[in-house]
């Protein structure tokens, strides 16, 4: 894994863990939370296949899923597969404050450009420029995906004590438990 992709993955992990901790503080019933180890593993490994896919333009989410499956980690494989596009967008569940590990990693990834926390709008602009290929159909699909991410953001932050624009300042001193030394 290239150093810049590793740095991106570490920041995505920090964001996903912060969201999980904020959800834990906002909920009375712990069983509604996804498993911390699964969130952290999914965030750390979400771009496991990004480096080899840079040269041959393969689908890094699909390749990453395959790597995780081969290694015997099917739950992590699902997160890696869906960190780009969620297969099951579920507003009814989100309204009740229930989020899966894959949704936290998906959202966290959308908020991190390289290793910097950015707004969804800034990340969308970057994705359109980097991966849109000046293709109107591709731009439409990317915008639809980000529209769902914006909706997810609204559901996610509706029960938290922080707001999306607070992520960058809150993360300045925050380290996920797995990364603390």
URQUIVEN-V87483 format. One record per residue. N is the residue number from 1. RES is the residue in three letters. D_LAST is the distance of its C-alpha to the last C-alpha in whole Angstrom. Layout:
BEGIN
n | res | d_last
N | RES | D_LAST
N | RES | D_LAST
END
This chain:
BEGIN
n | res | d_last
1 | UNK | 22
2 | UNK | 23
3 | UNK | 20
4 | UNK | 21
5 | UNK | 21
6 | UNK | 18
7 | UNK | 17
8 | UNK | 19
9 | UNK | 18
10 | UNK | 14
11 | UNK | 16
12 | UNK | 18
13 | UNK | 15
14 | UNK | 14
15 | UNK | 18
16 | UNK | 19
17 | UNK | 16
18 | UNK | 17
19 | UNK | 21
20 | UNK | 20
21 | UNK | 19
22 | UNK | 22
23 | UNK | 24
24 | UNK | 23
25 | UNK | 23
26 | UNK | 27
27 | UNK | 28
28 | UNK | 30
29 | UNK | 30
30 | UNK | 26
31 | UNK | 28
32 | UNK | 29
33 | UNK | 25
34 | UNK | 24
35 | UNK | 21
36 | UNK | 18
37 | UNK | 17
38 | UNK | 20
39 | UNK | 19
40 | UNK | 16
41 | UNK | 17
42 | UNK | 20
43 | UNK | 19
44 | UNK | 17
45 | UNK | 20
46 | UNK | 23
47 | UNK | 24
48 | UNK | 23
49 | UNK | 27
50 | UNK | 27
51 | UNK | 27
52 | UNK | 30
53 | UNK | 32
54 | UNK | 32
55 | UNK | 35
56 | UNK | 37
57 | UNK | 36
58 | UNK | 36
59 | UNK | 34
60 | UNK | 30
61 | UNK | 30
62 | UNK | 33
63 | UNK | 31
64 | UNK | 28
65 | UNK | 29
66 | UNK | 31
67 | UNK | 28
68 | UNK | 26
69 | UNK | 30
70 | UNK | 30
71 | UNK | 27
72 | UNK | 28
73 | UNK | 26
74 | UNK | 28
75 | UNK | 27
76 | UNK | 24
77 | UNK | 27
78 | UNK | 29
79 | UNK | 26
80 | UNK | 26
81 | UNK | 30
82 | UNK | 30
83 | UNK | 27
84 | UNK | 30
85 | UNK | 33
86 | UNK | 33
87 | UNK | 36
88 | UNK | 36
89 | UNK | 36
90 | UNK | 37
91 | UNK | 38
92 | UNK | 39
93 | UNK | 36
94 | UNK | 34
95 | UNK | 36
96 | UNK | 35
97 | UNK | 32
98 | UNK | 31
99 | UNK | 28
100 | UNK | 27
101 | UNK | 24
102 | UNK | 26
103 | UNK | 27
104 | UNK | 24
105 | UNK | 23
106 | UNK | 26
107 | UNK | 26
108 | UNK | 23
109 | UNK | 24
110 | UNK | 27
111 | UNK | 25
112 | UNK | 23
113 | UNK | 25
114 | UNK | 23
115 | UNK | 20
116 | UNK | 22
117 | UNK | 23
118 | UNK | 26
119 | UNK | 29
120 | UNK | 31
121 | UNK | 34
122 | UNK | 32
123 | UNK | 30
124 | UNK | 34
125 | UNK | 35
126 | UNK | 33
127 | UNK | 34
128 | UNK | 37
129 | UNK | 37
130 | UNK | 35
131 | UNK | 36
132 | UNK | 40
133 | UNK | 42
134 | UNK | 44
135 | UNK | 45
136 | UNK | 47
137 | UNK | 46
138 | UNK | 42
139 | UNK | 42
140 | UNK | 43
141 | UNK | 41
142 | UNK | 38
143 | UNK | 39
144 | UNK | 40
145 | UNK | 36
146 | UNK | 35
147 | UNK | 37
148 | UNK | 36
149 | UNK | 33
150 | UNK | 34
151 | UNK | 35
152 | UNK | 32
153 | UNK | 30
154 | UNK | 33
155 | UNK | 33
156 | UNK | 29
157 | UNK | 29
158 | UNK | 32
159 | UNK | 30
160 | UNK | 27
161 | UNK | 27
162 | UNK | 26
163 | UNK | 28
164 | UNK | 27
165 | UNK | 28
166 | UNK | 25
167 | UNK | 22
168 | UNK | 22
169 | UNK | 21
170 | UNK | 19
171 | UNK | 17
172 | UNK | 16
173 | UNK | 14
174 | UNK | 12
175 | UNK | 9
176 | UNK | 10
177 | UNK | 9
178 | UNK | 8
179 | UNK | 6
180 | UNK | 4
181 | UNK | 0
END
